[in-house]
Every structure is written in C-alpha cells, then in structure tokens.
C-alpha cells in the first residue's frame, strides 16, 4: 500500500505488544560460545584429574632456565594487568582497549549434543530482558544537513545538476560531450568488466552513440538520466520477479543490470565487504547503466521516433535489494568513530533526486529469513542447522540491545558479521522510518509478497498506478500475468522441508513487536503476518 494512504501519526511511538515466551527446543539449543574471559584450555582432556595439574606444572618448571622463568613471570604480570583493566574499566561501551564488544568474534563452538544441552541451561535467551529492550522507544535519527551530505562527495554533486529538463518525465539533463570520434566511451566503465550482459549492451550503444547527441552552438551534448524509481528491498521478497515483469510495460525502460548496488557499496569501492576495498565505481559508470533509456528519450526529444510523445514519458529504474538497509560502508570508512552511520543511502538519493519514487516489497520476516538462509548458504543446510543459527543470532542481538540503542544494533556492522543469519533484515520498521525521515509518504509504495503472489494482476497494477504509467494492452497484460515466477526456491532446498516449529516460534515472537509497529504505521493489519 502507498504510505500516502496511511493514517497520520508520529513515526516514533514505542514498539509495542508483548512477546510470548521463546520456547527453545532442548535438542537444538544455543551452542556454548567461549568469550575472551573464558580461559579454559580446549586441548585438555575432559576426564583429566585437575588436582594433579599443579604438581605436573612445578615439575616441568624445574627444568626451565632462570631466564625463561623470569620471562614467564613477566608475561604473567602483563596478563594480570590486562585482565584487571577489563574488570575495572568496564562501562557501557565495553572494556578498556575494546571499542565494541562485537569486534571480538566467537571462539570455537562445540557441536556435540551434550554441549548444546548444557549451554541451553546456562545461557538461555533472557525473554523478559529481550522484550523490554526490543520494545524500547525508537529514537528518530538526526537527519544530516544537505550541505554536509554534499560535502562528503563533491564530485557526485558536480556531475548531477540541481534541476532536470522540463517536459520529460524522467530526471534527465544534458551533459557536454567532448570525446573524439572513435574513442571507446565505455572502456573504463567498471560495470562492463563485471557484467557480460551490460558489456553487450554497451557494444550496441557504442555503435549508434553519435546519432543520439544533441548539437547546439557548435557543441555536442549527451542526455544523461537517473532512475525515476528505485525498488530498494528487501532481499528474498520478490524484487527480482517484480523487476522482470515491469520490463514488459512499454513505458518502462530498465537498464540491463537489476542490482548495481551502487548507492550502498560500489561507489565506496566495495563489491563484497569480506573482500575489502577494491576500486570505486564513478558516478559516470552508474549513469552509463541508463543510457539505453536516455537514447530512447533523446529520440523522442528530436522527433526521430514515431512515438516521440510516448518517448518523453519513458521512465527507468533499478532494483538493488541492498538499498533499503545496507549502510555498512560507513563503518569501514569511519571505523570506531560512529555507533550509527552518519549518512544513509537515502540521504544521497534524496539530495540528488528529491522527487524519486520508492518501491518496497516485504514478506513475513520469519519466512524471509529461512529463504535467505537457504539461498545464501552453500553447504550443510538443514532445518536443525538453521535453528541453531537463529538461536545464536537472537542471543547476539540481545547482547547488543542491552548495551546500545535498537537502531544502533540494526545498523551495527560487527554484529551483522557475527550473526550467522541476517536477522536484522526483517526489522522492516527500523529501516522504513529512516526512509520516511527524508522522503514523504506519497513517494513510497510498500507491498507484500503474499499479496503479490496471490493476486499478481491487482498488485502489479498498483505499481503502475503509483508510477503513473499508461494502461497495458490486453496482449501485454496476458504476457505479464502468464510469465512464470522467477528466482524461486531451488529444488534441492525444497527437499529440506520447512523450518522446525520451535524455530518458527522463536522468530515469530522476536519479530512481533516490529511487525506491530509496521502495521500501525501502514494502517494495515496484514503486515502483522498473523496468518502466515
């Protein structure tokens, strides 16, 4: 539903409604995690008689030279000092020398059933504490001044103008073109090096490029365009299928690449964060992705197209499912300086394109997480393994919110890297409220995958109405609805069956307060997902 249809109200009431008790199945409980305060030697046999250890130690010590004894004692003293600093200097932000408790990764985790049962009794999820912490009042973000946003990337804002061409639906402008004929315009584009399909498109664009230039006062200009709309998320919520169906509308001219991930990753030089910094993709590389639409619009401007009036109404968009939630790049660029990202992707999109249309597709966060696990995990998948990872992730999140704000934990990169499943991606309300801090309700359309799958024709029509594109012909409408679903669950993953009932119960209760706030904001009880 469009946010413009929602009831008026504050974006920042408390996340409410009680969580039910989290019943953790005994056979699949949390595995014990050794922390940096746990100095038990994992190489010592479990049945070793501890009372004989001191005697063995002193017998061996007699064989050591005096120099080695002194070195040992010095090391022991230093260890004592460090441990004392942990105990004495502990505060809300962690111990001395430790900027964040989540920068320390869990040590070896026993996998035996006995160890799992023991850990469940010693370290269960604290239900009452978790309820209280998740239901804490959501503090709205402090939106940065636009001048501060611009100051972070002066080149970006020097390339994209403040105003776009009138009479054209898409956000387009003319850029002076001075390249000599014969020069390879797309040779340096980093997207062509990583996408064969886009490289093929560039070969087509290159062949007819000069025919699409605009000539004025002895100068050449090329038409540049930004996306008219952005499908921003969430992962495993049907964005791929929506992308491909929208391509069938004659007024929608997509780039060939569904998910460039430019606003969240590539412009900062990251493709996969685990691979570290690689090379920054320029804004010019990103704009090249929309040249196919720009050429069609230019034909309409010059009147070279038989449907030149319709060409002026062409729109383009992109569907990077990371745009809604992923702001991890800031933690790599400004390590240890901020507990929350100082700027979000939407700050930049709004600064360059304040009238952008935003489309969000969501699904039951419980099912989303299981689908996410099955899709991204490559080996040893099982319902039992998923259950174990859910428990560990919930416990890690509970530890975070006991020290930091709910919003900080939703964006915490170290926590995200430590959680074995992407639990935070289902906290839709946290991210949606941050998008509403810069975009109006009228600019955001929120859909449910369940409605999309049950009534495709009606849901896709909502999208086209939201984008104000013309009606479909019967032929196109038939093709659109008959097209099979894309990016569905793999056959080998279907054979694993559903998640365990105990897992579903944990996740249902965990997400309940987030869903209640979301349903209240959207004035639609369907977003409670009570019947899923």
C-alpha positions in Angstrom: 0.0 0.0 0.0 1.1 3.5 -0.6 2.2 5.4 2.5 0.0 8.3 1.5 -3.0 6.1 2.3 -1.8 5.6 5.9 -3.3 7.4 8.9 -1.4 10.4 10.1 0.7 9.8 13.2 4.1 10.0 14.7 6.9 7.9 13.2 8.4 7.4 16.6 6.0 5.7 19.1 7.2 2.8 21.2 7.5 -0.7 19.6 4.7 -2.4 21.5 2.8 -5.6 22.1 4.1 -8.4 24.3 6.5 -11.1 23.1 5.4 -14.6 24.1 7.9 -16.8 25.8 10.6 -18.1 23.5 10.5 -21.9 23.7 13.9 -23.2 22.7 13.9 -26.8 21.7 16.3 -28.7 24.0 17.8 -30.7 21.2 18.7 -27.7 19.1 19.6 -25.1 21.8 22.4 -22.5 21.7 25.9 -23.9 21.4 28.3 -22.6 24.1 30.4 -19.7 22.9 33.8 -19.1 24.6 34.4 -15.5 25.2 37.6 -13.6 25.7 37.1 -14.1 29.5 37.0 -17.9 29.2 40.5 -19.3 29.6 39.7 -23.0 29.7 42.1 -25.0 27.7 40.2 -26.8 25.0 43.1 -29.2 24.4 42.9 -30.6 28.0 41.1 -33.9 28.2 37.8 -33.6 29.9 38.5 -36.5 32.3 41.9 -35.2 33.4 42.2 -35.1 37.2 42.6 -31.4 37.9 44.3 -31.9 41.3 47.4 -33.4 39.6 47.9 -30.4 37.3 49.8 -28.2 39.7 52.3 -30.9 40.5 53.0 -31.5 36.8 53.4 -27.8 36.3 56.0 -27.4 39.0 58.0 -30.5 38.0 58.3 -29.1 34.5 59.2 -25.7 35.8 62.3 -27.0 37.5 63.7 -27.9 34.1 63.3 -24.3 32.8 66.2 -21.9 32.9 66.1 -18.9 35.2 65.8 -16.5 32.1 62.7 -18.4 31.0 61.2 -18.3 34.5 61.7 -14.5 34.5 60.1 -14.2 31.1 57.2 -16.3 32.2 56.6 -14.2 35.3 56.7 -11.0 33.3 54.2 -12.4 30.9 52.0 -13.5 33.8 52.2 -10.0 35.3 51.2 -8.4 32.0 48.3 -10.8 31.6 47.1 -9.9 35.1 47.3 -6.1 34.3 45.2 -6.6 31.1 42.6 -8.7 32.9 42.4 -6.1 35.7 41.7 -3.4 33.1 38.9 -5.4 31.7 37.3 -5.9 35.1 37.9 -2.3 36.4 37.3 -0.3 33.3 34.2 -1.9 32.1 31.5 0.6 31.1 28.6 0.9 28.8 30.8 1.0 25.7 32.9 -2.0 26.7 36.2 -2.7 28.4 39.4 -0.8 28.1 41.1 -1.4 24.7 37.9 -2.7 23.2 35.8 -0.1 21.2 33.0 -2.6 20.5 32.1 -5.9 22.1 31.2 -7.2 18.6 34.6 -6.8 17.2 35.6 -9.9 19.1 34.5 -12.9 17.1 33.2 -16.0 18.9 35.8 -18.7 19.5 35.4 -22.4 18.7 31.9 -23.7 19.3 31.4 -27.3 20.4 28.9 -29.1 18.2 28.1 -32.1 20.4 24.5 -32.6 21.6 25.7 -32.8 25.2 27.4 -29.4 24.9 24.4 -27.9 23.3 22.1 -29.0 26.1 24.5 -27.7 28.7 24.7 -24.3 27.0 20.9 -24.1 26.7 20.6 -24.4 30.5 23.5 -22.0 31.3 22.9 -19.3 28.6 19.2 -19.2 27.6 17.7 -16.2 25.8 16.5 -13.9 28.5 12.9 -13.4 27.4 12.0 -10.6 29.8 15.1 -8.6 29.1 14.7 -9.1 25.3 11.0 -8.0 25.4 11.9 -4.8 27.3 14.8 -3.9 25.1 13.1 -4.5 21.8 10.1 -2.5 23.0 12.2 0.4 24.0 11.2 3.8 22.4 12.6 4.2 18.9 14.7 7.3 18.8 14.4 9.0 15.4 17.6 9.6 13.5 19.1 13.1 13.3 18.8 13.9 9.6 22.1 15.5 8.4 22.1 18.9 6.7 22.1 18.7 2.9 25.3 20.7 2.8 27.0 18.1 4.9 25.8 15.3 2.6 27.1 17.2 -0.4 30.5 17.8 1.3 31.1 14.1 1.5 31.1 13.6 -2.3 31.6 16.9 -4.2 32.2 15.1 -7.5 28.8 13.3 -7.3 27.0 16.6 -6.9 29.1 18.4 -9.6 28.0 15.8 -12.2 24.3 15.7 -11.3 22.6 19.1 -11.6 20.1 20.6 -9.2 17.4 20.8 -11.9 16.3 18.5 -14.7 14.9 19.1 -18.1 11.2 20.2 -18.2 8.7 18.3 -20.3 10.4 14.9 -19.6 9.1 12.5 -17.0 12.5 11.0 -16.2 15.1 13.1 -14.3 17.4 13.9 -17.2 19.8 16.6 -18.2 22.3 17.4 -21.0 26.0 17.0 -20.3 28.6 18.5 -22.7 30.3 15.8 -24.7 33.9 16.4 -25.9 35.2 12.9 -26.6 36.7 12.4 -30.1 35.1 10.1 -32.6 36.5 6.6 -32.3 37.2 6.7 -28.6 35.7 3.8 -26.6 33.2 5.5 -24.3 32.6 2.5 -22.1 36.1 1.1 -22.0 36.8 2.4 -18.4 33.3 1.6 -17.1 33.9 -0.9 -14.2 30.4 -2.4 -14.7 31.4 -3.7 -18.1 34.3 -5.6 -16.5 31.9 -7.5 -14.2 28.8 -7.9 -16.4 28.9 -9.6 -19.7 25.3 -8.7 -20.4 26.0 -5.0 -19.8 29.1 -5.2 -21.9 26.9 -6.5 -24.8 24.5 -3.6 -24.3 27.5 -1.2 -24.4 28.5 -2.6 -27.8 25.1 -1.7 -29.1 25.1 1.8 -27.6 28.6 2.5 -28.8 27.7 1.7 -32.4 25.0 4.4 -32.6 26.2 6.7 -29.9 26.9 9.8 -32.0 23.5 9.6 -33.6 22.0 10.4 -30.2 24.0 13.5 -29.5 22.3 16.9 -29.2 24.0 19.7 -31.2 23.8 23.4 -30.1 26.1 26.4 -30.6 28.8 24.2 -32.1 28.9 21.9 -29.2 27.8 18.3 -28.6 25.7 17.2 -25.6 24.6 13.8 -24.4 21.5 13.1 -22.5 22.0 11.7 -19.0 19.3 10.2 -16.8 18.9 9.0 -13.3 16.3 6.3 -12.3 12.8 7.6 -12.0 12.2 4.9 -9.3 14.1 2.6 -7.0 13.0 -0.9 -5.9 15.0 -0.8 -2.6 14.2 -4.2 -0.9 14.1 -6.4 0.8 16.2 -9.5 -0.2 14.2 -12.7 -0.9 10.9 -10.7 -1.1 10.2 -11.0 -4.8 12.0 -8.0 -6.1 13.6 -10.0 -9.0 10.2 -11.2 -10.2 8.8 -7.7 -10.0 11.7 -6.3 -11.9 11.3 -8.7 -14.8 7.5 -8.2 -15.1 7.8 -4.4 -15.1 10.1 -4.7 -18.1 7.1 -5.7 -20.1 5.5 -2.3 -19.8 6.3 -0.3 -22.9 6.9 2.9 -20.9 9.4 1.3 -18.5 12.9 1.1 -19.9 15.2 -0.7 -17.4 18.9 -0.9 -17.5 20.1 -4.4 -18.2 21.5 -4.8 -14.7 18.9 -5.3 -12.0 21.1 -4.7 -9.0 24.1 -2.4 -9.5 24.4 -1.9 -5.7 26.0 1.5 -6.4 24.5 3.7 -3.7 25.4 1.2 -0.9 28.6 -0.5 -2.0 30.3 0.1 -5.3 30.6 3.9 -5.1 32.7 3.3 -1.9 34.9 0.7 -3.6 33.3 -2.4 -2.2 31.7 -5.3 -4.1 31.7 -7.8 -1.2 32.7 -6.4 2.1 34.5 -9.5 3.0 36.9 -9.0 0.1 37.8 -5.5 1.3 38.2 -2.3 -0.7 38.8 -2.8 -4.4 38.0 0.1 -6.7 35.4 2.9 -6.5 32.9 2.9 -9.3 32.4 6.5 -10.5 29.0 8.2 -10.8 29.6 8.3 -14.6 29.8 4.5 -14.6 26.4 4.3 -12.8 24.8 6.8 -15.2 26.0 4.7 -18.2 23.6 2.0 -17.0 20.7 4.2 -18.0 22.0 5.2 -21.5 19.6 2.8 -23.1 16.6 4.7 -21.7 18.4 8.1 -22.4 18.8 7.2 -26.1 15.1 6.4 -26.4 14.1 9.6 -24.7 16.5 11.6 -26.9 14.8 10.2 -30.0 11.5 11.5 -28.6 13.0 15.0 -28.0 14.4 15.3 -31.5 11.2 13.8 -33.0 13.1 10.9 -34.7 10.8 8.4 -33.0 7.4 7.6 -34.5 6.1 7.6 -30.9 8.0 10.6 -29.8 5.4 11.8 -27.4 5.4 8.5 -25.6 9.2 8.5 -25.6 9.1 11.6 -23.4 7.1 9.6 -20.9 9.6 6.8 -20.7 11.0 6.0 -17.2 13.8 3.9 -15.9 14.7 2.4 -12.6 16.9 0.0 -10.7 16.2 -2.7 -8.1 19.2 -3.1 -5.8 17.8 -5.0 -2.8 20.5 -3.7 -0.6 19.5 0.0 -0.9 16.9 -0.1 1.9 19.1 -1.5 4.7 22.8 -1.7 3.8 24.9 1.1 5.0 27.9 -1.0 6.1 30.4 1.0 4.0 30.4 3.8 6.5 31.7 1.6 9.3 34.6 0.6 7.1 35.3 4.2 6.1 34.9 5.6 9.6 35.8 2.8 11.9 35.3 3.3 15.6 34.1 6.9 15.1 30.3 6.3 14.9 28.0 3.9 16.6 25.5 4.5 13.8 26.2 5.5 10.2 26.3 9.3 10.0 24.8 9.3 6.4 22.4 6.8 4.8 22.0 5.9 1.2 18.6 7.7 1.1 20.3 11.0 2.1 22.3 11.0 -1.1 19.4 9.8 -3.3 17.1 12.5 -1.9 19.8 15.2 -2.3 20.2 14.5 -6.0 16.7 13.5 -6.7 14.1 14.7 -4.1 11.1 13.5 -6.2 12.3 9.9 -6.6 9.7 7.1 -6.3 10.5 4.3 -3.9 9.1 0.8 -4.1 9.5 -1.7 -1.2 8.4 -5.4 -1.3 8.2 -7.2 2.0 7.2 -10.6 3.2 6.7 -12.4 6.5 10.1 -11.8 8.1 10.1 -15.4 9.5 9.8 -16.9 6.1 12.2 -14.3 4.6 15.0 -15.4 6.9 14.6 -19.1 6.1 14.6 -18.3 2.4 17.6 -16.1 2.9 19.4 -18.9 4.7 18.6 -21.5 2.0 19.7 -19.2 -0.8 23.0 -17.8 0.5 24.3 -20.8 2.5 26.0 -23.2 0.1 26.6 -26.4 2.1 25.4 -28.5 5.1 22.0 -26.9 5.1 19.3 -28.3 7.4 16.3 -27.2 9.5 18.4 -28.1 12.6 21.4 -26.0 11.4 19.0 -23.1 10.7 17.5 -23.4 14.2 21.0 -23.3 15.8 21.9 -20.2 13.9 18.7 -18.5 14.8 19.3 -19.0 18.5 22.9 -17.7 18.2 21.8 -14.7 16.3 18.9 -13.8 18.7 21.4 -14.1 21.6 23.9 -11.8 19.9 21.2 -9.3 19.2 20.0 -9.4 22.8 23.5 -8.7 23.9 23.8 -5.7 21.6 20.5 -4.1 22.6 21.4 -4.4 26.3 24.3 -2.0 25.6 23.2 0.1 22.6 20.1 1.5 21.1 17.8 -0.6 18.9 18.7 1.5 15.9 22.4 1.2 16.5 22.1 -2.6 16.6 20.0 -2.7 13.4 22.9 -1.0 11.6 25.8 -2.5 13.6 28.2 -4.0 11.0 30.2 -6.0 13.5 27.1 -7.6 14.9 25.8 -8.2 11.3 29.1 -10.0 10.5 28.9 -12.1 13.7 25.3 -13.2 13.3 25.2 -16.5 11.3 21.8 -15.5 9.8 20.7 -12.0 8.7 18.2 -11.5 11.5 18.2 -7.7 11.3 16.9 -7.5 7.7 13.5 -8.4 8.9 13.3 -5.4 11.2 11.5 -3.6 8.4 10.1 -0.8 10.6 13.5 0.5 11.6 14.6 1.0 8.0 11.3 2.3 6.8 11.2 5.0 9.4 14.6 6.1 8.3 13.5 6.4 4.7 10.5 8.4 5.9 12.9 10.8 7.5 13.8 12.2 4.1 11.0 11.0 1.7 7.3 11.7 2.0 4.7 9.1 2.4 3.4 9.8 -1.1 6.7 8.8 -2.5 6.9 5.3 -1.0 4.9 2.3 -2.0 5.0 -0.7 0.3 3.9 -4.1 -0.9 3.6 -7.6 0.5 5.0 -10.6 -1.4 2.0 -12.6 -0.1 -0.4 -10.3 -1.9 1.8 -10.2 -5.0 1.7 -14.0 -5.3 -2.0 -14.3 -4.5 -3.2 -11.6 -6.8 -0.5 -10.6 -9.2 -2.6 -8.6 -11.6 -4.0 -6.4 -8.9 -0.7 -5.8 -7.2 1.2 -5.0 -10.4 -1.5 -2.6 -11.3 -0.9 -0.8 -8.0 2.8 -0.4 -9.0 1.9 1.0 -12.4 -0.6 3.4 -10.9 2.0 4.5 -8.4 4.4 5.3 -11.3 1.6 6.9 -13.4 2.3 4.9 -16.5 -0.3 4.2 -19.1 -2.7 1.2 -19.2 -1.5 -2.1 -20.6 -2.8 -3.6 -23.8 -4.6 -7.0 -23.3 -1.8 -8.7 -25.1 0.9 -7.3 -22.7 -1.3 -7.9 -19.7 -1.7 -11.5 -20.6 2.0 -12.0 -21.1 2.7 -10.2 -17.8 0.4 -12.5 -15.8 1.3 -15.7 -17.5 5.1 -15.3 -17.1 6.3 -17.9 -14.5 7.7 -16.7 -11.2 11.4 -16.1 -11.2 14.1 -16.7 -8.6 12.0 -19.3 -6.7 13.4 -21.8 -4.2 15.7 -24.4 -5.7 14.6 -28.0 -5.9 17.3 -29.2 -3.6 16.3 -26.6 -1.0 12.7 -27.6 -1.2 13.7 -31.1 -0.2 14.9 -29.8 3.2 11.3 -29.1 4.1 10.1 -26.2 6.4 11.9 -24.9 9.4 11.3 -26.5 12.8 8.2 -25.4 14.8 10.5 -24.3 17.6 12.4 -22.1 15.3 9.3 -20.6 13.9 8.1 -19.8 17.4 11.3 -18.1 18.3 11.3 -15.9 15.2 7.6 -15.2 15.4 7.9 -13.8 18.9 11.1 -11.9 18.1 9.6 -10.1 15.1 6.2 -9.5 16.7 6.9 -6.0 18.1 8.5 -4.8 14.9 5.5 -6.1 12.9 3.0 -4.4 15.2 4.7 -1.0 14.7 4.9 -1.6 10.9 1.2 -2.5 10.7 0.3 0.6 12.8 2.3 2.9 10.6 0.9 1.5 7.4 -2.6 1.1 8.9 -2.8 -2.4 7.6 -3.1 -5.4 9.9 -1.9 -7.7 7.0 1.6 -6.6 8.0 1.3 -8.4 11.3 1.6 -11.7 9.3 -0.5 -13.4 12.0 -2.0 -15.9 9.5 1.3 -17.0 7.9 
